[in-house]
């Protein structure tokens, strides 16, 4: 367990590695000393060119610098392709539009290493039921159910989809799902379908060591106290 890999450089992965770094630098040092803490390796792996894609790049760079200062190794543009037991294989990530030659070149650079623990925080795939429904409806994207602007599943009359199972054009976050749930609740109550409009309230992230970062909408009417319910 001396090498921990977090796969996914989104808010969850960054917060995980930040907390692990705090555990290493404080709890482990206090209980076992630096001889043990210095042997612990924390690695954050992200397939995209940078971490924290929902945040502005300048803020993401601040978060990366903070993680590195705490002893976290950040690997971007790197994908995990195979996991078996304690062996993990990584290689340079490629876009969906990559040619066969580009994919082959990336695969030739794949390397395997032994880890003590791997935590998957890179998102989830569609449930089997969702894939089955999408296929039966003639949809081709198996990541979820494609919906129209009212969140009604395309190819149906009275079926709605929200949250992770819906391909709505909005990010698959709890903030989006909560607003979608209220929207559908009103539609069912009033019997009237209307376009769903996502109102982004901002993003918060904990960076450990009593540090955090926030990005709020660029609007003069935004009130931070309303956003946090104070």
N, C-alpha and C positions, 0 to 999 in steps of 0.2 A: 504493500500500500504506500510505498514511498514515491511513486510516480502516479499522479492523478491527471487524467485528460478530460477536459470538458469540451464536447463537440457541439459547436454552435455559438457564434459570437454576438447573439442578440442580447437584449436586456437580461434574460434569465441566465445565460451563460456567463455574462460579465459579473452579475451579482454573485453567482455561485463561486467563481474563481476569486472574487474579492473577499468573500467570507472565508474561503479556504486559506487564503493568504493571511488573514487575521488569525485564524486558528493556528497556522504554522508559526507566525511571528510572535504570538503572545502565549497561547495556551501550551503549545508544544515546548517552547523555550522555557516557560516557567516550570513545567512538570519534568521534562527530560533533558533540557539544556540544548545548547546550540550544536553539539555534536550530532544530535538526531535531527533537529530542525533544518540544519544545513543540507541534509541528505534528501529532504522532501522536495520533489519537483512538481510544479503545477503548470499545466500546459492548456492554453485555450486555443482551439482550432476553429477556424472560420473559412468557409469556401469562397465567400465574397472577397473583393479586394480590401475591404476594411471591416472593422467590427461596428456594431450599433448602426445598422443601415437606417433605422427609423429616425435617427438623430442627424443634425447637421454634422458635416465632416469635421468642422473645427471642434465641436464638442466631443465627437468620437475620438479624436486625436488626444484630447485631454484625458479621457477615460483610459485610453491605451497607455499613455505615459504614466498614469497613476498606477495601473496594474503592473507595469514593468518595474516601477520604483519599489513595489511591494514584493518583487521576486517572481512574478508570473511571466512565463514565456508565451508570447502571443504569436501565433502562426496564421497569417491570412493568405488567401488564395490557395488554400490547402484543403483537400477533401479526404474523408475517411472512406475507404472502399471495401474494407474487409475486417471483420473482427471474429476471432475464435479464441476462446479461453483468455489468456493474458496477452495474446499477440494482436497487434493493431497495425493495419497497413494504411499508409497515407501516400498521397500523390498530389501534384499540382492540379487544381480544379480547372475544369473547362466549361465554357458556356454551352447552352443547349444547341447553339448553332455551330458548334465545333465540327470541323471536318474529320474524316476517319484518320487522316495523317496527324492532326492535332491531338486527337484522343490517343493514338498510338504513342506519340512522343511523350504525353503526360504519363501514360502507363509505364513507359520505360524508365521513368524517374521514381517509380513507386518504391517505398522503403517500409520495412516492417520493424517494429520495436516492441519490446515487452513493457507492459504497464501493470500497475497494481489495481487500478480501478478506472473505468471509463463511464462517464455520465453523459447520456444523450440529451441535449437540450437544444437540438436543431429543429424542433417542430415535430409534428406527427403526420402520418399518412391518413388517407381517407379510410373509414371503416368499411369492412366487406359489404355491409348492407348498402352503404352509400354508393359504392362502386357498382353494385348489382343494379340499383335503381337507375343510375346514370346510363348504364349500358342498355337497360330495357327501354329507356326513353330515347334512345338513339343519340345520346350525347357522346362526344369523343374524348373529352377531357376527364380523366378518371380521378383528378385531384378532389373533386367534389361535385355538387349539383349546381349547374348553371341556372341563375335566377334572373328575372327581369328587374326593372327599376322599382317594382313594388315588392320585391323579394319572393315573388311567386315562381315556382320551379317551371322552367321552360318545357313545354310539352304537356302540361297539366292544366286543370281548371281551378282547383281549390287546394293546392298543396304549396306550402311555403317552406323555405329553408333559411336558416340563419346560422351565425357562428362559423365554426370550423368546417361544417359540412357544406357550406354555401360558397359558390364562386360569384361574389357580388361586386368585385372590383375594390372592395374595402379590405384593409389588412385584417387577418384572422386574430384579433385581439379581444380581450374581455370587454374593453371599452366599446368596441363596435358591436359585439354580441348583445350587450346590455341595452344599447339604444335600438338595435333591431328587434329585440324582444318586446320593448315598449311599443314600437311601431306596429308590430303584428298584433299585439294586444288591442290597440286602438282600432285596427282594421277589423278585427273579429267583433269587437264591441259595437262599432258603428256600421258595419257592413259596407264599408267604402274603402276601396284600394287607392292608395296614393303613393307617389314616388318616395322612396326612402332617401333621406339626406343625412349623411354622417356629420356630426358636429364634434370635431376633434378638440378635446379639452386640454391636451398637452401630454407630455411624457415625463415620468420620474424614474430615477434609477439610483440604487444604493451602491456606493463604491467601497464600502467598508471603512474601518478606522474613523467612524463618525463623519464620513464624507458622502456627498450625494450630488446629483446633477439633475437639472430640470430644463425642459424645453417647452415653452408655452407658445400658443398660436400668436402670430404677429398681427395683433389687433388692439387698437386703442381702447376698445370696449371690454377687453378681457379683464376679469377680476379674479385674482388668484385665490381670494378667500371664498368666493363662490365655488370655485373649482374643487377645493378640498372640503367643502361643506362646513366651513367654519362660520 
